């Protein structure tokens, strides 16, 4: 059984993560298009407007690219994943993985961010993660004192 304050902290973290997804936090910004009149001598046309040029330092992967990640925005990992609130949902056998949160089972099929990863699969990952977040939040809100979290 999970203590009430731990449950509330976990619930707040899940809601924060869901809000981040719903606000488009994982979607890279659209490239900026220059006006047709901009030419090679226009200083504005020299700005690094490609997404890769301005966003290459950001990790857009699920969970790791969120402000809820302990290492968000850091150039190197300073905090161990074992300190993360998401570890409560990672199967014990996957807790030693390089990115443990990518092994959280997101649905009845057992899909994970790791198993869904691949070119063009962002919509499937988003659907699975957002569905998991909503379901987990609902479970925590409706079942007093109980949690889906493993090992909690």
C-alpha positions in Angstrom: 0.0 0.0 0.0 1.3 3.5 -0.8 1.3 6.3 1.7 -1.2 9.0 1.0 1.5 11.7 0.5 3.5 9.5 -1.8 0.4 8.8 -3.8 -0.4 12.5 -4.1 3.2 13.2 -5.2 3.0 10.5 -7.8 -0.4 11.7 -9.0 0.9 15.2 -9.4 3.9 14.0 -11.4 1.6 12.0 -13.7 -0.7 14.9 -14.2 2.3 17.2 -14.9 3.6 14.7 -17.5 0.1 14.4 -19.1 -0.2 18.1 -19.3 3.3 18.3 -21.0 2.1 15.8 -23.6 -1.2 17.6 -24.2 0.5 20.9 -24.6 2.7 19.5 -27.3 5.9 19.4 -25.3 7.4 16.5 -27.2 6.7 17.9 -30.6 9.6 19.8 -32.1 8.6 23.3 -33.2 7.7 23.7 -36.9 10.5 25.1 -39.0 10.2 28.8 -39.6 9.7 29.8 -43.2 11.2 32.9 -44.6 9.2 35.4 -46.6 9.5 34.9 -50.4 11.3 38.2 -50.6 14.1 37.1 -48.3 17.3 36.7 -50.3 20.8 35.5 -49.8 21.9 39.0 -48.7 19.1 39.4 -46.2 20.6 39.0 -42.7 17.5 37.3 -41.5 18.0 34.5 -44.0 21.2 33.6 -42.2 19.5 32.7 -38.9 19.6 29.0 -37.9 15.9 28.4 -38.4 16.1 24.6 -39.0 14.7 22.6 -36.1 17.9 20.5 -36.0 20.0 23.7 -35.7 18.0 25.2 -32.8 16.8 22.1 -31.1 19.6 19.6 -31.5 20.5 19.9 -27.8 17.0 18.8 -26.7 16.0 15.2 -26.2 12.5 14.8 -27.6 12.2 11.2 -26.4 9.2 10.2 -24.3 9.7 10.9 -20.6 13.4 11.9 -21.0 12.5 15.0 -22.9 10.1 16.2 -20.2 10.7 18.7 -17.4 9.6 15.9 -15.1 12.9 14.1 -15.9 15.6 14.6 -13.2 18.1 15.2 -16.0 16.0 17.5 -18.2 18.1 20.1 -19.9 21.4 18.8 -18.5 24.1 18.1 -21.1 25.1 14.9 -19.2 23.1 12.7 -16.9 23.8 13.9 -13.3 21.0 12.0 -11.6 20.6 8.2 -11.6 17.3 6.9 -13.1 16.8 5.0 -9.9 15.9 8.3 -8.2 13.1 9.0 -10.7 9.4 8.8 -9.8 8.7 6.7 -12.9 10.8 3.8 -11.5 7.7 2.7 -9.6 6.2 1.6 -12.9 9.3 0.0 -14.5 9.3 -3.8 -14.3 12.1 -5.0 -11.9 13.9 -6.8 -14.7 14.2 -3.5 -16.7 15.3 -1.2 -14.0 19.0 -1.6 -15.0 18.3 -0.6 -18.6 19.9 2.5 -20.0 16.5 4.3 -20.2 14.3 2.4 -17.7 11.3 4.5 -18.2 11.1 3.4 -21.9 10.3 -0.1 -20.6 7.1 0.8 -18.7 4.2 -1.4 -20.1 1.8 1.2 -21.5 -1.2 -1.0 -22.4 -2.6 -4.5 -22.3 -0.4 -5.6 -25.2 2.7 -4.7 -23.2 3.8 -2.0 -25.6 6.6 0.2 -24.3 8.3 3.3 -25.6 11.3 1.1 -26.4 9.2 -1.5 -28.3 7.3 1.2 -30.3 10.4 3.3 -31.1 11.2 3.7 -34.7 11.0 6.2 -37.6 7.4 7.5 -38.0 6.1 5.9 -34.8 5.7 9.1 -32.8 1.9 9.1 -33.1 1.7 5.5 -31.8 4.0 6.3 -28.9 2.0 9.4 -28.0 -1.3 7.5 -28.1 0.1 4.7 -25.9 1.8 7.0 -23.4 -1.1 9.5 -23.1 -3.5 6.5 -22.7 -1.3 5.0 -20.0 -1.0 8.4 -18.2 -4.8 8.9 -18.2 -5.5 5.3 -17.1 -2.9 5.5 -14.3 -4.2 8.9 -13.1 -7.7 7.6 -13.0 -6.7 4.5 -11.1 -4.9 6.5 -8.5 -7.8 8.9 -8.1 -10.5 6.3 -7.8 -8.8 3.7 -5.6 -7.9 5.2 -2.3 -4.5 4.0 -1.0 -3.8 1.7 -3.9 -1.5 2.1 -6.8 -0.7 0.4 -10.1 3.0 1.2 -9.3 5.2 -1.9 -8.9 7.2 -2.2 -5.8 5.6 0.9 -4.3 
